[in-house]
Amino acid sequence: MTRLPTPKTLAALGGAAALAIGLSVAAPAQGTSAPDASHAATHASRSAAAKPPAIKHVWVVMLENESYNYSFGPTGKKLAPFLARKMVSQGALLQQYYGTGHDSLDNYTAVISGQASNYELGQDCGLYTQFVQFGGENFDKWTKYHQLSGEGCVYPKSVKTVANQLSAKHLTWRGYMQDMGNIAHRDKTVMTKNGPACGHPKLNSEDLTDSTGPAADSYATRHDPFMYFQSVIGNKQMCDTHVLSFKPLAHDLKKVSTTPDFSFVVPNTCNDGHDWPKCQDGTAGRLPRVNKFLKKWITKIQASPAYRKNGLIIVTMDESGNDENATACCGMVDSLGYDDPAHPNMNEPGVYGPGGGRVGAVLLSPFIKAGTVSTKPYNHFSMLRSIEDIFGLHHLGDAKMPQVHSFGSDIYTGKKG
């Protein structure tokens, strides 16, 4: 989602973002954070010691802009029964799973890097600007949770992603971005033997995909988080071979040997539920389109040899879709941004509160017993931490926070491996 800042939005800014745009920021109002303290105290030692099962392939599927109650309540069960009924019955429903900010982009970048929001990320970076670091008395280069103080969209090469971690360990990964390259001049893709790749604007130019697109192209750069890190786009060979359209996806699923260890799957803005009441082609949007997409592609992934052997599918929403639904968990609280090592560039990463609201998540795996329900608090940083644990990687950014826990025995209730 992309919105112009309101007076309340501006008042919620703090830390580096406030300095960047010359604002005078008062102490933030108290936001709402989910009551996770008792969970953290009860389960901290067990979560810290939890070892994930022998998962070798992970798929993350990111959807858009729905609250937990809408997606998994009566409306979701009616409009998206494959998600809210079938997938829930087959795997694990995470009832207390939260987005980490508003609007969209800062949630996507959080999932792959552990970096918290700043003002421009929170507004979806309609202008594709370089991240500017701040230093000085109040803003060190890095906080203790390895947050980079500053403002902007495209992080410098020093900020790594889970993709960089996987490549460094000689593990395979791919981002699959539906519709990327359908209209090449719109998203500046390059053509490769695997189809369109690495679609993003030129630095300091307008993002032409940050608006309702033509019927033939619903790719949105802001839903493709790899495009916001010089550690990916600054390496042309890496970007061109790893960040692709859906063209190779079905082929890649055919064999274990062709299936990446980590796959980040992003539907177009119609199929992810973003566009409503109608999509660009005039058909109805929101949850019915999500349902149709998931029924096709989750079924294909589940049928793949890699999933059947040792796979994990994670499906969640980026954020609740309502800025005033800004609840959070896992250590994310309202604060004076510059004084908070978890989000130094914003007082309230959720604009009106500390998070992106309760969105829920569904996980499917041979290592998860059908019908599992977890009430423990998790967020996008938890997802990143869990993926890093699966592949034996160190924790990036806010995935380091002691209040952020990896998926544990409350979720992995199936076969042992």
Buried (B, 14 or more C-beta within 10 A) or exposed (E): BBEEBEEEBBBBBBBBBBBBEEBEBEEBEEBBBBEBEEBBEEBEEEBEEBEBBEBBBBBBBBBBBBBBBBBBEEBBBEBBBBBBBBBBEBBBBBBBBBBBBBBBBBBBBBBBBBBBBBBBBBBBBBBBBBBBBBEEEBBBEBBEBBBBBBBBBBBBEEBBBBBBBBBEEEBBBBBBBBBBBBBBEBBBBEEBEBBBBBBBBEEEEEBBBBEEBEEEBBBBBBBBBBBBBBBBBEBEEBBBBBBBBBBBBEEBBEEBEBBBBBBBBBBBBBBBBBBBEEBBEEEBBBBBBBBBBBBEBBEEBBEBBBBEBBBBBBBBBBBBBBBEBBBBBBBBBBBBBBEBBBBBBBBBBBBBBBBBBBBBBBBBBBBBBEEBEBEBBBBBBBBBBBBBBBBEBEBBBBBBBEBBBBBBEBBBBBEEB
